[in-house]
Amino acid sequence: MYYVYILECVDKTLYTGITTDLKRRITEHNESELGARYTSSRRPVKMVYSKKFKNRAEASAEEFRIKKLNKSKKLELISTSKI
C-alpha cells in the first residue's frame, strides 16, 4: 500500500508527500534528518490528510495532482476528507 499525505507545518504551510508507512514518515519529518528539507525548519508538523492507494503509480499521480493545486484548493480537499 502507498499513501499520499499532506502535512501542516508550524508556519501553516502545507507539504505533500508519498510513503508506504505513514507513522514512520511523520516521525521522520518531526524528529530526524530523514524528513524533507522543507519540513526540517518548520517543525512540528501534523498530518491533516491521507489517502491510500494500491500501487505507487496511482499514488504518484495523485501526489502530482495535489502538488499542482493552490493552497485554497488543498485546504478544501483537507476539509472534505477524514483522516
KEKE-257734 format. One record per residue: x, y, z of N, C-alpha, C in turn; residue in three letters; chain. Coordinates in Angstrom, 2 decimals. Example, Ala and Ser with C-alpha at 12.3 -4.5 7.8 and 13.67 -1.06 7.14 Angstrom:
2
KOLLO  n_east n_north    n_up ca_east ca_north   ca_up  c_east c_north    c_up type mol
KOLLO   13.19   -5.69    7.80   12.30    -4.50    7.80   13.20   -3.30    7.80  ALA   A
KOLLO   12.85   -2.25    7.08   13.67    -1.06    7.14   12.90    0.03    7.87  SER   A
***
This chain:
83
KOLLO  n_east n_north    n_up ca_east ca_north   ca_up  c_east c_north    c_up type mol
KOLLO    0.83   -1.18    0.00    0.00     0.00    0.00    0.88    1.25    0.00  MET   A
KOLLO    0.39    2.24   -0.69    1.04     3.54   -0.72    0.06    4.58   -0.22  TYR   A
KOLLO    0.59    5.62    0.39   -0.23     6.70    0.92    0.28    8.03    0.39  TYR   A
KOLLO   -0.67    8.90    0.04   -0.36    10.29   -0.23   -0.82   11.04    1.00  VAL   A
KOLLO   -0.01   11.95    1.47   -0.36    12.67    2.70   -0.05   14.15    2.55  TYR   A
KOLLO   -0.75   14.94    3.35   -0.47    16.37    3.45   -0.19   16.68    4.90  ILE   A
KOLLO    0.89   17.40    5.12    1.27    17.86    6.45    1.03   19.35    6.57  LEU   A
KOLLO    0.62   19.76    7.75    0.56    21.19    8.04    1.76   21.50    8.93  GLU   A
KOLLO    2.58   22.42    8.47    3.77    22.80    9.22    3.42   23.85   10.26  CYS   A
KOLLO    4.33   24.10   11.19    4.10    25.04   12.27    3.82   26.45   11.73  VAL   A
KOLLO    4.34   26.79   10.56    4.10    28.11    9.96    2.85   28.14    9.08  ASP   A
KOLLO    2.02   27.08    9.18    0.76    26.94    8.46    0.91   26.67    6.96  LYS   A
KOLLO    2.12   26.38    6.51    2.30    25.96    5.12    1.96   24.47    5.03  THR   A
KOLLO    1.76   24.00    3.80    1.39    22.61    3.58    2.47   21.89    2.79  LEU   A
KOLLO    2.69   20.63    3.13    3.67    19.80    2.46    2.98   18.52    2.03  TYR   A
KOLLO    3.15   18.12    0.78    2.54    16.90    0.25    3.62   15.87   -0.04  THR   A
KOLLO    3.37   14.62    0.35    4.35    13.56    0.12    3.68   12.23   -0.11  GLY   A
KOLLO    4.52   11.21   -0.30    4.08     9.85   -0.56    4.94    8.91    0.29  ILE   A
KOLLO    4.32    7.83    0.80    5.04     6.88    1.63    4.32    5.53    1.66  THR   A
KOLLO    5.01    4.53    2.18    4.36     3.24    2.42    4.04    3.06    3.90  THR   A
KOLLO    4.53    3.96    4.76    4.33     3.85    6.20    4.12    5.25    6.77  ASP   A
KOLLO    2.87    5.61    7.00    2.56     6.98    7.46    3.18    7.31    8.81  LEU   A
KOLLO    3.04    6.42    9.76    3.54     6.70   11.11    5.05    6.94   11.09  LYS   A
KOLLO    5.78    6.06   10.41    7.24     6.22   10.32    7.60    7.55    9.64  ARG   A
KOLLO    6.89    7.86    8.56    7.24     9.06    7.79    6.97   10.34    8.58  ARG   A
KOLLO    5.88   10.39    9.32    5.59    11.58   10.13    6.66   11.74   11.21  ILE   A
KOLLO    7.06   10.62   11.81    8.13    10.66   12.81    9.41   11.18   12.18  THR   A
KOLLO    9.73   10.73   10.98   10.93    11.22   10.28   10.84   12.72   10.04  GLU   A
KOLLO    9.70   13.20    9.61    9.54    14.64    9.36    9.73   15.44   10.65  HIS   A
KOLLO    9.29   14.90   11.77    9.35    15.64   13.03   10.63   15.46   13.82  ASN   A
KOLLO   11.32   14.31   13.66   12.39    14.01   14.59   13.74   13.65   14.00  GLU   A
KOLLO   13.82   13.44   12.70   15.11    13.00   12.18   15.51   13.79   10.94  SER   A
KOLLO   16.70   13.50   10.47   17.19    14.14    9.26   16.68   13.44    8.01  GLU   A
KOLLO   15.91   12.37    8.18   15.34    11.65    7.04   14.10   12.35    6.49  LEU   A
KOLLO   13.56   13.30    7.26   12.41    14.07    6.77   12.85   15.01    5.66  GLY   A
KOLLO   11.89   15.64    5.02   12.19    16.54    3.92   12.90   17.80    4.41  ALA   A
KOLLO   13.75   18.33    3.58   14.45    19.57    3.90   13.44   20.68    4.20  ARG   A
KOLLO   12.35   20.69    3.44   11.32    21.73    3.62   10.75   21.69    5.03  TYR   A
KOLLO   10.43   20.52    5.53    9.78    20.43    6.84   10.76   20.53    8.01  THR   A
KOLLO   12.04   20.33    7.77   13.01    20.33    8.88   13.07   21.66    9.60  SER   A
KOLLO   12.81   22.75    8.92   12.84    24.07    9.56   11.44   24.56    9.92  SER   A
KOLLO   10.45   23.70    9.75    9.06    24.09   10.01    8.38   23.10   10.96  ARG   A
KOLLO    9.13   22.56   11.88    8.62    21.59   12.84    7.95   22.29   14.01  ARG   A
KOLLO    7.01   21.64   14.65    6.48    20.31   14.36    5.47   20.36   13.21  PRO   A
KOLLO    5.31   19.22   12.58    4.30    19.09   11.52    3.23   18.13   12.00  VAL   A
KOLLO    2.03   18.28   11.46    0.96    17.33   11.78    0.27   16.91   10.50  LYS   A
KOLLO   -0.13   15.66   10.46   -0.81    15.15    9.28   -2.24   15.65    9.27  MET   A
KOLLO   -2.66   16.23    8.15   -4.03    16.73    8.03   -4.81   16.02    6.93  VAL   A
KOLLO   -4.13   15.17    6.16   -4.80    14.45    5.07   -3.98   13.22    4.72  TYR   A
KOLLO   -4.68   12.13    4.42   -4.01    10.96    3.85   -5.02   10.16    3.04  SER   A
KOLLO   -4.51    9.49    2.03   -5.34     8.65    1.17   -4.51    7.45    0.75  LYS   A
KOLLO   -5.13    6.27    0.77   -4.45     5.01    0.48   -4.61    4.64   -1.00  LYS   A
KOLLO   -3.54    4.06   -1.57   -3.54     3.61   -2.96   -2.96    2.21   -3.05  PHE   A
KOLLO   -3.38    1.46   -4.06   -2.93     0.09   -4.25   -1.50    0.00   -4.75  LYS   A
KOLLO   -1.08    0.99   -5.53    0.27     0.93   -6.09    0.90    2.31   -6.18  ASN   A
KOLLO    2.20    2.31   -6.41    2.96     3.56   -6.44    2.53    4.47   -7.59  ARG   A
KOLLO    2.19    3.89   -8.73    1.81     4.70   -9.88    0.57    5.55   -9.58  ALA   A
KOLLO   -0.44    4.94   -8.99   -1.65     5.69   -8.64   -1.35    6.76   -7.59  GLU   A
KOLLO   -0.57    6.40   -6.59   -0.23     7.35   -5.54    0.59    8.51   -6.09  ALA   A
KOLLO    1.53    8.22   -6.95    2.36     9.29   -7.54    1.54   10.24   -8.39  SER   A
KOLLO    0.58    9.69   -9.12   -0.29    10.54   -9.94   -1.12   11.47   -9.06  ALA   A
KOLLO   -1.62   10.95   -7.95   -2.40    11.79   -7.03   -1.52   12.82   -6.33  GLU   A
KOLLO   -0.32   12.43   -5.95    0.60    13.38   -5.34    0.88   14.53   -6.31  GLU   A
KOLLO    1.14   14.22   -7.55    1.40    15.23   -8.56    0.20   16.15   -8.74  PHE   A
KOLLO   -1.01   15.57   -8.77   -2.23    16.37   -8.91   -2.39   17.34   -7.74  ARG   A
KOLLO   -2.18   16.84   -6.53   -2.34    17.68   -5.34   -1.29   18.79   -5.31  ILE   A
KOLLO   -0.06   18.47   -5.68    1.01    19.47   -5.65    0.74   20.62   -6.62  LYS   A
KOLLO   -0.06   20.38   -7.65   -0.39    21.44   -8.60   -1.51   22.35   -8.10  LYS   A
KOLLO   -2.24   21.93   -7.07   -3.34    22.73   -6.54   -2.81   23.94   -5.78  LEU   A
KOLLO   -3.58   25.02   -5.78   -3.20    26.16   -4.94   -3.62   25.86   -3.50  ASN   A
KOLLO   -3.18   26.68   -2.57   -3.41    26.40   -1.16   -4.89   26.32   -0.81  LYS   A
KOLLO   -5.70   27.19   -1.38   -7.13    27.16   -1.04   -7.77   25.86   -1.51  SER   A
KOLLO   -7.37   25.34   -2.65   -7.91    24.06   -3.14   -7.42   22.90   -2.26  LYS   A
KOLLO   -6.19   22.98   -1.78   -5.68    21.95   -0.86   -6.46   21.97    0.45  LYS   A
KOLLO   -6.72   23.17    0.95   -7.49    23.28    2.20   -8.91   22.75    2.02  LEU   A
KOLLO   -9.48   22.97    0.84  -10.80    22.43    0.53  -10.76   20.90    0.52  GLU   A
KOLLO   -9.74   20.33   -0.09   -9.56    18.88   -0.12   -9.44   18.33    1.30  LEU   A
KOLLO   -8.65   19.00    2.12   -8.45    18.57    3.51   -9.76   18.63    4.29  ILE   A
KOLLO  -10.52   19.71    4.11  -11.74    19.89    4.90  -12.84   18.91    4.51  SER   A
KOLLO  -12.79   18.37    3.31  -13.83    17.43    2.87  -13.43   15.98    3.08  THR   A
KOLLO  -12.26   15.74    3.64  -11.80    14.37    3.86  -11.77   14.05    5.34  SER   A
KOLLO  -11.66   12.78    5.62  -11.48    12.35    7.01  -10.20   11.57    7.11  LYS   A
KOLLO   -9.49   11.76    8.18   -8.20    11.07    8.35   -8.44    9.72    8.98  ILE   A
***
